[in-house]
Amino acid sequence: MKNNFKKILNELSYRVSSGIPDLTNEQHLIKLWDILKEHNWSVDARIELLNNLTNSTDKAQINEASTKRTEDLHEAFFAVAFAGGKLSDVKNFSELEKLIRKLGMLDSKPAHIKTFREWNSKDPLFTPKDVELYTDATQLAKKAHQYLKVNKMSPSKVSKVFGAGASGKKVIADAVVTLTTGDIVAISLKFKKAQFNSLSIPILVEKLWGIKLTKSGLLSNMYTAGYKSDIDNAIHYYFMATYDYRNLPVEKKYSEKDRETLMNLKGFSNKSTWADYLKLPVDTRRAFSHLYSHPGVSQAKKVYQSQKGMLINNAIDNYLGVDKKFVDNLEEALIYILRAEPETNYLYMAEGGKKFALIPSAKQIRGKQYTFKDNVKTNDNGVIDSADYQYDMDVFVDGIKAFTFDIKWRFAGKGGQWSTDLNHKGSKIIFHTGFAKAFGLPNFPKEM
């Protein structure tokens, strides 16, 4: 396999328009995938190589499709795999369509075919990311079959959930399995270590600490509630790591246009406020973000991250209350965090089945005693050891340690640092051995 890699790179050179392979270029990597396939590299070997290439260049995964494509294909692949379709045997959309039509257990065949057809027209199946999706979905399907078997449940139909629920919002279930008894098993699917839930910081703050925010964001509220100085001091360090370095040469994302925009910026300094920054055009804020990724600001960037972590994280702690005392009744917070349905359970599956739990209904959650415990990592100065506001939260139910999730509040969005308010980007959910017992749910057998 290694002996033909030089030949493979030469072939790649002929197939890219520039004649020079760029292993950080998404389209070049897709062509490389096709060439590796022609040279009889196994799927696992191809995935391993391309993952190593993208990790070494600190880029997003190959063919990073939109979130919508990822969700749609992952859910549809799960349904096909659960119905008995061997996805590794198909090479294109046409073969996939023929496979789908043969699957007796798959419900809503036309809708599944339509989903695949639409995404195939935008980027032909099967890209490297698609292969990762169906590999993960196949593992989840096997795990779901195992769960039903040990609980003496016989499936008759399976389908991806299409569209929104009656409320107009996407329902929690990503796939549903119909049993021979007519009962339904709802399944929530996550690809790899995907975020467990997209939590709203204002809702979380109210349900955990009883603080009702009057504005849409946490920092926006703090800015007018006595914490303007902390926030502006923190952003001054950001300006010292960006605006003060605007004369750096063009490199990476920092383009000539970005440089020109910042060099010609009038009425602005590293002592400007967050309010001043938010008034700048989006393109200007994006120029700041591009400069922030410049190698020439690395040392100033470290100073900024350290100061931001100390100033903003301590300010948030003070705003929530020095002891961050939780509300007396944490039921609603738990229902929100677990996305519990009113009266029915659902299966949560992620990481190819390594994370697997039956989520209790809101009805099962109510009436118990809950304790939430912060598990905060701090440095020698007692400051949270992260530039983001981040720590783990252990959840105890009637004294039983049930699960752990993470609080992770950070800047996110196209504009980069400070362009919007903080967002919750937590992705951790650890189900401890006492989870099922805590909520009176069936225990999973050891083999699961």
N, C-alpha and C positions, 0 to 999 in steps of 0.2 A: 504493500500500500504506500509506504514511504518512498519507494523507488520511483513511482510515477508522479510525484508531486511537482517536480520541475516541469514535466510535460503538461501537467494540469495548469500551472501558472502561465506557461506559454500559450496554451489554448485560451485562457482567460484574457490574455493580452490581445488576441485576435478578435475577441468578441466585444470588448468595450471600445467605445468610440474614440477615446483618447489614446488607446494603445498602451496605456499604463494602468495596471490594476491598482485600485485604491480600496484597501480592505476596511476603510471606514465608510465607504459609500454603499448605501443600502442596495442599489440596483446591481452593483458589481458583485455583492455577496450573493444575490439571488442567482446571478449567472454562474457563480462559483458552485453553488448548490447543484445546479443542473449538470455541470461538468463532472462533479464528484459522483453524481448518480450514474452518468454515462460510463464512468470508470469503475462501476460496480462497488462503490463504497456503501457499506450498510447504513441504514438510517441512523443508528446510534453513533457510528463513527462520524457521520456528517454533522450531526447535532453537536457532538463533543468538540469537533474542530471549529465550527462556527461560533460556538459559545466562547471558546478560548480566544478566538480572534476578537470578538466584540468586547469581552471582558478586558483584554489587554489594551484596547484603545479607549476604554472607559466610555463606550457608546451604549445606546439603548439596544435591546435585543434586535436581532435581524428582522427586517421587515416589520417594524413596530407598527402594527395596524392600529386603527382607532379603537378606543375602548368598546365602541359599539360592535365593531367587527369581531373583536376578541370574545365578547360576551355571546353574541349571536352564534358564532361558529362553535364555541365551546359547548354551549347548551345543546345545539343541534347534533354535534358529534356524540355527545353523551347519549342522546335518545337513540341514535342509529346504533351505537355500540351496545347499549342495553338490549336493543331488539335483536341482537345477534349479528349485526353487520361487522365484518372484519375490515376496518378502514385501511389497514396497512396493505391490503390487496388492490386498492383502487389508485389510479395514477392521475385522474383528471375528473372534471365535473361530469362528463358524459358517462364514465364508468360508475361514478357515485350515484347518479340518477338511476341507472339500471339496478344497482344494489338496493337502493331505497325501495323501489317498486316490488322487490321480491320479499321484503321483510314483513311477515304477517303480524308481528307484534307491534310494529310502528304505527301509531295513530297519526292522523292529519298529514299524510304523505305529501299532498300538493303544497301544503304550507312549508314543509321542510325543504322540498325541492325549490320552491320560490326563494327561500332564504339563501340557500347555497347558490342559486343562479344569480341573484343580485350581487352577492359579494364576488362571485367568480367573474362577473362582467367588469368589476372595478380592479381586481387584481387576481388573475387566474389561480385556481387551486392547483397544486398544493404548495404554498410557499413554506420555507423553513419554519416560520411561526405557526402555520397551519398544522404542520406535522407535530410540533410540540403540543398544540391544542388537542389534537385527536389522540395523541399518546396519553396525555393526562386524563382526558375524558374517558378513554377506554379503561384505565385503571379505576376511575371512580365508578364506572358501570359495574365492574367486577365486584367492587366493594358493596355496592347497593344490592346486587344479587345475593351476595353472601349474607347481608343483614336480613333480607327477606326470608332466606332459606332457614336460618337459625331461629327465626321467629314464626316459622311455619306459615308464611304468607306466599301465595302463588300469584305472580303477575300475569295479566292478560294483555294489557296495552301500556304503551309508554309514549310520551310526547313532550317536546319542548313546549314551554308556555309562550304563546304568541300574544303580543300586544299588552294592553293595560287591563287592570281590573275594573270593577264597576265604578271605583272612585276616580278613574282616569289616571291613577298612578300604577307603575309596574308593581305587580304583586310580589311577595317575597319568594314564592316558588319559582324556580327557573325551569323545572321539569316536574311532571306528575306521572306517577305509575298507578294504573288502575288494577286492582286485584280481582281475582275470580269471584270474590264475594261482592264486588261492586264498590268496595271502599277505595279511598284515594290515599296515596302516600305522596305528600309534597316534599320536594327536595330543593334545597338551596345549594348551588354549585359555585365554587370559587376556583379560579385557575391559579395553580401554584400557591404562593403566599399572599394572594391578593387581600386587599383590605377587607376586614370582616364586615365593616359597616361604615358608610359615609355619615359620620356624625356631625351635627351642627353644634358649633361651640356655644352659641347663645342658648340653645335648648339644653345642652349638657350642663352648662353653668347654672341654669335655673333648676334643673332636676336634681343636681348633686348638692349645690350650695345655696339654693334658694334665692339667688340674685337674678332679678329680671333686668336684662339689658334694654336700654331705651333706643339704642342704635343697632345696626345690623352686625357690627363686629365688636370683639372684645377690646382691642386697642382704641377703637373709636370712642367707646364709652369711657375708657380710662383717661383718654386725652382731655376730656371735659370734666373729669371727676378728680382732679388734683394730681394727675400723673403726667402732665404735659412735659415737665422738665426731664423726667426719666426717659421718656420716649424720644424727645428731641436730642438729649445727650447721646442716646444710643445711635440715632441716625447720623449724628455728626461723625462718628467713627466710620460709618458706611461711606460718607462723603469723602473722608480722608483716605479711604481705600479705593475710591473710584474717581471722584471729581478732581482730587489733587494729582491724579496720575493720568489725566486726560490727554497729555502730550505724548504718551507712549506710542511707539510705532504700531501700525496695523498688524494684528496677529490673531489667529483663530477666529472667534466670533466677532471680535472688535474690528469693524470694517472702517474704510475711509470715510464713509458717510457718518458712522457713529462718531468718529473722531472730530469731524467737521462740526457736527451738531453740538458736541460738548465744548469745543473750543470757542464756538460763537454764542454760547449761552450767556445771556445778559442778566444782570440783577440777581445772580446766584452765587453762593459761596459755601464753604464747608460748615458754616454756621447757620445756614438756612434751616427751616423747621420742616417737620413732617408735613404740615399743612401746605407749606410752599412746594414741597416735592410733589404732592398729589395734584397740584394745579398744573404741573408740566404736562405737555402732550405725551401720549402713549409712546410714540417713537423715541422721544427723548429719554423717558424712563427705561425703555428697552436698551438704549445706548449705554446707560449706566449698568444695566444687567450684563451686557456683553463685555464691558470693560472689567466687570467684577470677575469674569472668568479668565482674564488675561494673566499669563504666568508672571508678569512683572509686578503684580500687586500681591503676590503670595504672602509676604511678610506682613504687610498692612492688613491683609485679609484676616490673618490669624489674630491680630490685635483686635480688630473689629468684632470677630466672632466671640472672643473672650469677654470683651466689654458688653456686647449685646446680651450674652448669656447672663451676665451678672446684673445688669441694669434692668432688662425687660423681665427676666424670670423672677427676680426678687420683687419687682413692682407688681407682677401678676399675683404672687403669693400674698403680698400686702393687700391688694385689692380684694382677693377672695376671703381675706381674714388671716391673720398671722397663724392661727391654728387650723385654718381651712376646715372649719366645722361643717359636717354634712347635715342635710335636712334630717329630721327625725324619721320620716318614712321614705325609704329608698326604693320602694316597689316600682314606682313609675320610672325611675332612672334605670332600673334593671330591665324593665319591659322595653324601654327605648333602646338600650344598649344591645340586647339580644334580639331585637326586632320580633318580639313574641307576637304570635297571632292571638286573637281574643280567646278562642276556646279549643284550638287544635294545635298539635305538635307539628314540627317539620324536621326533616333531616338536614343537617349542615355538613357539607363535605368539601374538603380542600386538600391541597398538596398531594394529589393522586391518591387520596384516601387515608393519608397519615393522620389527618385531622378529621374526626368523624364524631358527631354527637347528635343526639335527639334533643332539640330545643323545646323547653317547656312552654306551654301556653300562658297567656297573661293570667288566666284563672288559676293555674298551678303555682304561679309566682306569688300571687297575693296571699297574705295571711301568715307569712314567715318572718323571722327576725334576720335582718341583714346587717352586715358590718363590712365596710369598705376600708381597706388599709393601704396607704401610700407606701410604695417601695421605691424610695428616691435615692439615686446615686449622686453623691455630692463630692466636690473636690476638697482639698485641705482647708479652704476658706468657707466651707459650708454652702457653696453655691452649687446648684444643680449642674452636673457634669455634662452639659450639652449646650450648644448655641440655641437649640430649640427648647421650648418648654416641654420637657419629656420625662416621663417616669411610668413605672408599672403600677397597676392597681389590682390588689388581691381582693377577691369577693368571697365572703364567708356567709353561708346560709345555715341558720340555726347552729352556728359554731363549726360547721363543716367547710373546709376550704374547697370551694367549688370550681372557680376558674379565675384566670388572670387576663386582663386586657391592658392595653397601653394608652396613656394620654400622650399625644404628640401633636403639639400646636406649632405650626411653622408657616412662613410665607410660602405661598404657592401660586402659580399663575404665570402667564406669558410675560408679564412685566418684571418678574423677578422680585428681589428683596424690596419690601416696603411699598410696592405698587398697589397692593391690596391689603386687607386685614389678615390676621392669622386664620389658617384653616386647620381642621383636624385631619391629620394624616396617619393616624394610628393603624397598624396592620396586625398587631399581635392579638391572638386569642389562644389561650392554653386551657384545655379542659382537664382538670385534675381528676384523680380516681374517684373522688367523692361527688362528682357532678351529678350523676344519675340518682344516687341515694339522696342527695340534698333536695331534689325536686320530686322524689317519689317516682322516678322513671325506671323502666326496665334496664337492668345492667347488661352491658354488651359482653358476650362470651370472651374468654381470654384469647381465643384464636383471632378475634377481631381487634 
